[in-house]
Amino acid sequence: MASTDSVINIPSNDREASTPPNESENNQNASNTNLKAADKEVQRLIDEICTSLKLDLEKDDDTPVCIFRVPKSLVDVKPEAYTPQLIALGPYHHCHPELYEMERQKLAAVKRAFKPVFELKEFKKLIQEFEDQVAAKACKCYRGLTTHNHCFIAWITVIDVLFLLELLNKFTNNAGDSSHQSAQENQPEDYAIIRDVLKLENQIPMFGLKEILERTCNNLKLCDVLLKFCEHVSPIQLEWTTTRLPSDEVLQHRHLLDLLYQSITFKKNSGDQPQPDGHEDRTSNQSEDHSTNTEPLTCVPLTNLLKMLSSLNIGDSMKGLCLSIIKVLEVLNVPLAYFKDKKVLIPSVSKLCRAGLKFCPTDGGAGNVRFDSDTKTFYLPVVTLNRTSDVVMRNLVAYETMAMSKTKSLNFKRYIELMSAIIDTTEDVKLLKSAKVLIVQRKDVDKEGLERKVLTNAEIVEIFNGMTKTMESKDVVIDEAIRNANKCYYNTQKVKAHGLMKQHIYSSWKFLTFITSLLLLLLMALQTICGVYSCPSLFNTVKKT
């Protein structure tokens, strides 16, 4: 078989006659250069394929992907809630220059982790062990990881884990005081770092924490620290007497955010929860059911009336006006439902309370939402809000969105939708506070030692309403509670009377205004015509004498 060079360099007689020797040699060199570049590109692709196949054949092939990049649809709503602002943990944001400032704090934590004296030799030994035994497994936990360099992953993971272990220990020893300041003046407040620690893209696999803790001979009780940390940062008050897990189960969670998620979505009495019956879920309220049973009203009756009027002997001007209005209505063809108010998942807290419904706190997480029809009481888990709650809830929603097939519970998004629906105004926030369902950290101490409010009622309304712009979910337990609450609310006499007035009067005022304007225009046109012509003769009603 001929070589590649011999195939490329076969000359034609015409070209040899017309091309000088020097130019022919230059063309040959250029062809050889292009061929070498193409060969290098092909070889690079082959190497990448072989690397991918090698990674797939490595041990621990069943390691699940559990750390994801947040979808763009969520990030665009509030980027700072998902992207690290101070510190990068893990490979996703490690090489971002704006986060380099905290790298010194990480290295300082590494030195403090080796007692009594830090030795670089021991540190490198720890990294080498992690690279050989854990790095390949750690790489598989990240979706869309651009590098599978085990040495690089080992270095950044060991440093990040040692920093994180110290931070968790310090945070829990200070009883979750998010205003606690480090002795170093240039270190940010702990609550600002905690925000980044709980972001989905900043998670570190739980087995990484466990492996490094064992190799550093640290006396830290990781299980207790993790549970205490989750208790302090959880936006929903955790009821540990029924949800506290054994140590081995705590460390089996995928990462810190997953442990918090599973604790929040825990169902206290999962055996008693209603199960799907195979029919379409009906969470819409009673007013929606009524609207779907009737045909949508349109402008057809008015169009027919104008057609009848134009058929009379009313003159060319009046007839042209009627036909013009008919054409406009036919083009628009707007149903009356367009003029009605937007349907909601469930009325707000203030409306439910005015109808006689009550709110009461319940133990456990989002899986224990229920409504008691006998006492007209809505049982909701206790929500504790502080400066980290918004970021934590948004990333819990993002984690549920990305790991839907890998999580046992899928009710947190639906719970946030419920809270967003019932919290519309500051009055709703006040009512939930008085019912002990909503607890807000009232004051905080800033760097100057001055007390200030952490979250106002208006900010709380914005937190819950801002998280549901790109959200749509279902949950059997929460939907059952919503359906029962709506049924109780819309069956009260006061709401029924208001609904009738709203259906026949309030919801039609826009359309009635539109009809009135058209009729007024017709009457004005008729008056103008009658001023010029004799109306009796125009309608052929003149009596003959």
Secondary structure by P-SEA (a helix, b strand, c coil): cccaaaaaacccaaaaacccaaaaaaaaaaaaaaaaaaaaaaaaaaaaaaaaaaaaaccccccccccccccaaaaaaccccccccccccccccccccccccaaaaaaaaaaaaccccccaaaaaaaaaaaaaccaaaaaaacccccccaaaaaaaaaaaaaaaaaaaaaaaaaacccccccccccccccaaaaaaaaacccccccaaaaaaaaaaaccccaaaaaaaaaaaaacccccccccccccaaaaaacccaaaaaaaaaaccccccccccccccccccccaaaaaaaacccccaaaaaaaaaaaaaccccaaaaaaaaaaaaaaaaaccccccccccccccccaaaaaaabbbbbbbccccccccccccccbbbbcbbbbccaaaaaaaaaaaaaaaaccccccccaaaaaaaaaaacccaaaaaaaaaaccccccccccccccbbbbcccaaaaaaaaaaaccccccccaaaaaaaaaaaaaaaacaaaaaaaaaaaccccaaaaaaaaaaaaaaaaaaaaaaaacccccccccccccc
